[in-house]
Amino acid sequence: MEKIFGREDGALVQKFYEAALRHFVDAQILEREECYDNAVYLYGNAAECALKAMLENYCRPGNFNNRNYPNPRNPLSSEAVLKNGYGHFIDSLAKDMNNFIVNSSVVAILDPSLALKQQAFIIPEVLSRDHPERRYAGNGIYTLADAQECEKVTHVLVDEMIKQHLDGYIS
């Protein structure tokens, strides 16, 4: 398959790792420039993509704890689940990431410390509320404190994603 401008056979190729990094850096720039509404929006995108990057490589069909996700008798690829099963629901992504960490022997073998880090995967309401619909909201909704709260948790997620990339779990 030939890849042209991030596309494979005409379909957009999802690169959660690259997108998470790009959105996180852009959000930090916007926060510094006091553009808090767009910073919070992009922190939400970065958190969503970081969680999807980690779940994409750890999860397989049947590992999801939700009626909308695949079961062993009806398997879907992790890519299809991440695209169609989660949409943009950061809370659901974080919840399933936590469930997977706690209940998976795979994670215990690959990264025993991840279970200890899961407490940092708690998503504040300001990060998940109205995501991604807030992109259509008016100006002045979010404050510096909101942006800082979003940056803090997103930074933890992106750092963990980078660590997993450096350890060879995320390509």
C-alpha positions as CSV (number, residue, x, y, z in Angstrom):
1,M,0.0,0.0,0.0
2,E,1.3,3.4,-1.0
3,K,1.0,6.1,1.7
4,I,0.5,9.6,0.3
5,F,0.1,12.6,2.7
6,G,-0.9,10.4,5.6
7,R,-3.4,8.4,3.5
8,E,-3.4,4.7,2.6
9,D,-5.5,3.8,-0.4
10,G,-7.5,7.1,0.0
11,A,-8.3,6.6,3.7
12,L,-6.8,8.8,6.3
13,V,-4.2,6.9,8.4
14,Q,-4.7,7.4,12.2
15,K,-1.5,8.3,14.0
16,F,-2.6,8.7,17.6
17,Y,1.0,9.1,18.9
18,E,1.9,11.8,16.4
19,A,-1.4,13.6,16.9
20,A,-1.1,13.6,20.7
21,L,2.3,15.2,20.6
22,R,1.2,17.8,18.0
23,H,-1.9,18.8,19.9
24,F,0.0,18.9,23.3
25,V,2.7,21.2,22.0
26,D,0.1,23.5,20.2
27,A,-2.0,23.6,23.4
28,Q,1.1,24.7,25.4
29,I,1.8,27.5,22.9
30,L,-1.8,28.7,23.0
31,E,-1.8,28.6,26.8
32,R,1.3,30.8,26.9
33,E,-0.4,33.2,24.5
34,E,-3.4,33.4,26.8
35,C,-5.7,31.6,24.3
36,Y,-7.2,29.4,27.0
37,D,-10.3,28.2,25.1
38,N,-8.3,26.7,22.2
39,A,-5.6,25.5,24.7
40,V,-8.2,23.5,26.7
41,Y,-9.7,22.1,23.4
42,L,-6.3,21.0,22.2
43,Y,-5.3,19.5,25.6
44,G,-8.5,17.5,25.3
45,N,-7.5,16.3,21.8
46,A,-4.0,15.4,23.1
47,A,-5.4,13.5,26.1
48,E,-7.8,11.6,23.8
49,C,-5.0,10.7,21.3
50,A,-2.5,9.7,24.1
51,L,-5.1,7.3,25.6
52,K,-6.0,5.9,22.2
53,A,-2.3,5.4,21.4
54,M,-1.8,3.4,24.6
55,L,-5.0,1.4,24.3
56,E,-4.4,0.7,20.7
57,N,-1.2,-1.2,21.5
58,Y,-2.3,-2.9,24.8
59,C,-5.9,-3.8,24.1
60,R,-7.3,-6.6,21.9
61,P,-10.9,-7.7,21.3
62,G,-12.7,-8.8,24.4
63,N,-10.7,-6.6,26.8
64,F,-13.3,-3.9,26.9
65,N,-15.7,-3.5,29.8
66,N,-18.6,-1.9,28.1
67,R,-21.7,-3.2,26.2
68,N,-20.7,-1.1,23.1
69,Y,-17.3,-2.8,22.7
70,P,-16.4,-6.1,21.1
71,N,-16.6,-9.4,22.8
72,P,-14.7,-12.6,21.9
73,R,-17.6,-13.9,19.8
74,N,-17.7,-10.7,17.8
75,P,-14.1,-9.4,17.4
76,L,-13.3,-6.1,15.9
77,S,-9.8,-4.7,15.4
78,S,-8.5,-2.3,18.1
79,E,-8.4,0.4,15.4
80,A,-12.2,0.0,14.7
81,V,-12.9,0.0,18.4
82,L,-10.9,3.2,19.0
83,K,-12.5,4.9,16.0
84,N,-16.1,3.8,16.4
85,G,-16.4,2.5,19.9
86,Y,-15.0,5.5,21.8
87,G,-15.4,8.4,19.5
88,H,-14.2,11.4,21.6
89,F,-15.2,10.2,25.0
90,I,-12.1,10.9,27.1
91,D,-13.8,9.6,30.3
92,S,-14.6,6.3,28.8
93,L,-11.1,6.0,27.4
94,A,-9.5,6.7,30.8
95,K,-11.9,4.3,32.5
96,D,-11.2,1.5,30.2
97,M,-7.4,2.2,30.4
98,N,-7.6,2.0,34.2
99,N,-9.7,-1.2,34.0
100,F,-7.3,-2.8,31.6
101,I,-4.3,-1.8,33.7
102,V,-5.9,-3.4,36.8
103,N,-7.2,-6.5,35.2
104,S,-4.6,-7.4,32.6
105,S,-1.7,-9.8,33.1
106,V,-0.2,-8.4,29.9
107,V,0.3,-5.0,31.5
108,A,1.7,-6.6,34.7
109,I,4.4,-8.3,32.5
110,L,5.1,-5.4,30.2
111,D,5.1,-2.6,32.8
112,P,4.4,-3.4,36.4
113,S,4.7,0.2,37.4
114,L,1.8,1.2,35.2
115,A,-0.7,0.1,37.8
116,L,0.8,2.5,40.3
117,K,0.6,5.4,37.7
118,Q,-3.0,4.8,36.9
119,Q,-4.1,7.3,39.6
120,A,-2.7,10.1,37.4
121,F,-5.1,9.0,34.6
122,I,-8.1,10.6,36.4
123,I,-9.5,13.1,34.0
124,P,-10.7,16.4,35.4
125,E,-14.2,17.5,34.4
126,V,-12.9,20.6,32.7
127,L,-10.9,18.4,30.3
128,S,-13.7,16.0,29.3
129,R,-16.8,18.3,29.6
130,D,-18.2,19.2,26.2
131,H,-15.2,17.6,24.4
132,P,-15.0,18.0,21.4
133,E,-18.1,20.1,20.9
134,R,-16.4,23.0,22.7
135,R,-14.6,23.8,19.5
136,Y,-17.8,25.6,18.4
137,A,-18.2,27.6,21.7
138,G,-17.8,31.3,22.2
139,N,-14.7,33.0,23.6
140,G,-13.8,33.4,27.2
141,I,-15.3,30.2,28.7
142,Y,-12.0,28.8,30.0
143,T,-9.5,30.4,32.3
144,L,-5.8,30.1,33.0
145,A,-6.6,27.8,35.9
146,D,-8.6,25.6,33.6
147,A,-5.8,25.4,31.1
148,Q,-3.3,24.6,33.8
149,E,-5.5,21.8,35.2
150,C,-5.8,20.3,31.7
151,E,-2.1,20.7,31.0
152,K,-1.2,18.9,34.2
153,V,-3.1,15.7,33.5
154,T,-2.5,15.7,29.8
155,H,1.2,16.1,30.5
156,V,1.1,12.9,32.6
157,L,-0.7,11.0,29.8
158,V,1.7,12.3,27.0
159,D,4.7,11.5,29.2
160,E,3.5,7.9,29.7
161,M,2.8,7.5,26.0
162,I,6.3,8.7,25.2
163,K,7.8,6.3,27.7
164,Q,5.9,3.4,26.1
165,H,7.1,4.6,22.7
166,L,10.7,4.7,23.9
167,D,10.2,1.2,25.4
168,G,9.0,-0.1,22.0
169,Y,5.3,-0.7,22.9
170,I,4.0,2.2,20.7
171,S,5.3,2.7,17.2
